[in-house]
Amino acid sequence: MSRFHLIKIALLIVILAEEIRNARNYKKVIVKLSEIKKGIDTPQKINTLREIRKNQIDFLKTL
């Protein structure tokens, strides 16, 4: 393989790793949303909503 092909493969691996990381963050948001639906104490609910909003902003920045 030429150097160009090796660099191309390395870049694809990096992109795939980023996509996996983003998917994990998105999954955390979904889990927290389900916790809110179950009903959590009010202060915890407010903090969880703040964390979800922060995660959504972080997720959108990575796109």
Beta strands, then each sheet from edge to edge (+ up, - down):
end
